Amino acid sequence: MWVAKDVVVVVPQAVKIVNKRKEGVMTITKQQIVEEITREISPRVSRKDVAEIVQKFLDKIIDNLAEGNRIELRGFGIFNTKLRKPKIARNPRTNEPVSLPPRRVPVFRASKIFKETLKVGG
């Protein structure tokens, strides 16, 4: 049985992974992003260092959102949190009402540049 491998297509300011079995854009993992960055800046920085930098960057975003801070990355977008109101839901198995407490959820708002890039590239 022949199975097609995923092909990486690098376009300016975007990385697309095209699956030959079905057309379209596929999911890109953190590891794949680390590998792409490593290829672009290698041999100056090792893959291990790039992975650590990416993880630290993501940790900082999470830590700041947990503290209630707003994160603005110009040209990319804004990470923030939103307070969801408490509500009454239903347990689908028993149909009993369940009280859901208020909770904070992460939200992302893409920048104008980001949105325009998606319009042109899509």
C-alpha positions as CSV (number, residue, x, y, z in Angstrom):
1,M,0.0,0.0,0.0
2,W,1.4,3.4,-1.0
3,V,0.9,6.3,1.4
4,A,1.7,9.9,0.4
5,K,3.9,11.9,2.7
6,D,3.1,15.5,3.7
7,V,4.8,18.1,1.6
8,V,5.9,21.4,3.2
9,V,5.3,24.5,1.0
10,V,6.9,27.6,2.4
11,V,5.3,30.9,1.2
12,P,6.4,34.3,2.4
13,Q,4.9,34.9,5.9
14,A,3.1,31.6,5.9
15,V,3.8,27.9,6.2
16,K,1.4,25.5,4.6
17,I,1.5,21.8,4.9
18,V,-0.3,20.2,2.0
19,N,-1.5,16.6,2.4
20,K,-1.4,14.7,-1.0
21,R,-4.2,12.4,0.1
22,K,-6.6,15.4,0.4
23,E,-6.1,19.0,-0.7
24,G,-6.2,21.8,1.8
25,V,-4.3,23.2,4.7
26,M,-3.3,20.8,7.5
27,T,-2.5,21.3,11.2
28,I,1.0,22.5,12.0
29,T,2.5,21.5,15.3
30,K,4.8,23.3,17.6
31,Q,7.6,20.9,16.7
32,Q,7.1,21.7,13.0
33,I,7.4,25.4,13.7
34,V,10.6,24.8,15.7
35,E,12.0,22.8,12.8
36,E,11.1,25.5,10.3
37,I,12.7,28.2,12.4
38,T,15.8,26.1,13.0
39,R,16.2,25.5,9.2
40,E,16.0,29.2,8.6
41,I,18.6,30.3,11.2
42,S,20.8,27.2,11.4
43,P,23.7,26.8,12.2
44,R,23.6,30.0,14.4
45,V,21.1,28.5,16.9
46,S,20.5,24.9,17.7
47,R,17.1,23.1,17.4
48,K,17.1,22.7,21.2
49,D,17.6,26.4,21.8
50,V,14.9,27.3,19.3
51,A,12.5,24.8,21.0
52,E,13.3,26.4,24.4
53,I,12.7,29.9,23.1
54,V,9.4,29.0,21.5
55,Q,8.2,27.3,24.7
56,K,9.3,30.3,26.8
57,F,7.4,32.6,24.5
58,L,4.2,30.5,24.8
59,D,4.7,30.2,28.6
60,K,5.0,34.0,28.9
61,I,1.7,34.4,27.0
62,I,-0.1,31.9,29.2
63,D,1.4,33.4,32.4
64,N,0.4,36.9,31.5
65,L,-3.1,35.9,30.5
66,A,-3.5,34.0,33.8
67,E,-2.5,37.3,35.6
68,G,-5.3,39.1,33.7
69,N,-2.9,41.0,31.4
70,R,-3.6,41.9,27.8
71,I,-0.8,40.9,25.2
72,E,-0.5,43.0,22.1
73,L,1.8,41.8,19.3
74,R,1.8,44.5,16.7
75,G,1.1,43.2,13.2
76,F,-0.1,39.9,14.6
77,G,-2.9,40.4,17.1
78,I,-4.1,40.8,20.7
79,F,-4.4,38.0,23.3
80,N,-6.8,38.7,26.1
81,T,-9.3,37.0,28.4
82,K,-13.0,37.3,28.6
83,L,-15.2,36.6,31.6
84,R,-18.0,34.1,30.9
85,K,-21.1,34.6,33.0
86,P,-22.3,31.8,35.3
87,K,-25.1,29.8,33.7
88,I,-27.3,26.7,34.2
89,A,-26.6,23.8,31.8
90,R,-28.1,20.4,31.6
91,N,-26.3,17.0,32.1
92,P,-27.1,15.2,28.7
93,R,-27.3,11.8,30.4
94,T,-29.6,12.6,33.3
95,N,-31.1,15.9,32.0
96,E,-30.5,17.4,35.5
97,P,-29.6,21.1,35.7
98,V,-25.9,21.8,36.4
99,S,-24.6,25.1,37.7
100,L,-21.6,26.4,35.8
101,P,-19.5,29.0,37.7
102,P,-18.2,32.2,36.0
103,R,-14.8,31.5,34.3
104,R,-12.2,33.3,32.3
105,V,-11.5,32.1,28.7
106,P,-8.7,33.1,26.4
107,V,-9.6,35.1,23.3
108,F,-7.5,36.3,20.3
109,R,-8.2,39.2,18.0
110,A,-6.2,39.2,14.7
111,S,-4.6,42.5,13.6
112,K,-5.7,44.3,10.5
113,I,-2.4,43.3,8.8
114,F,-3.0,39.6,9.8
115,K,-6.6,39.7,8.4
116,E,-5.5,41.4,5.1
117,T,-2.8,38.7,4.7
118,L,-5.3,36.0,5.1
119,K,-7.6,37.6,2.5
120,V,-4.9,37.9,-0.1
121,G,-3.3,34.5,0.7
122,G,-6.6,32.5,1.0
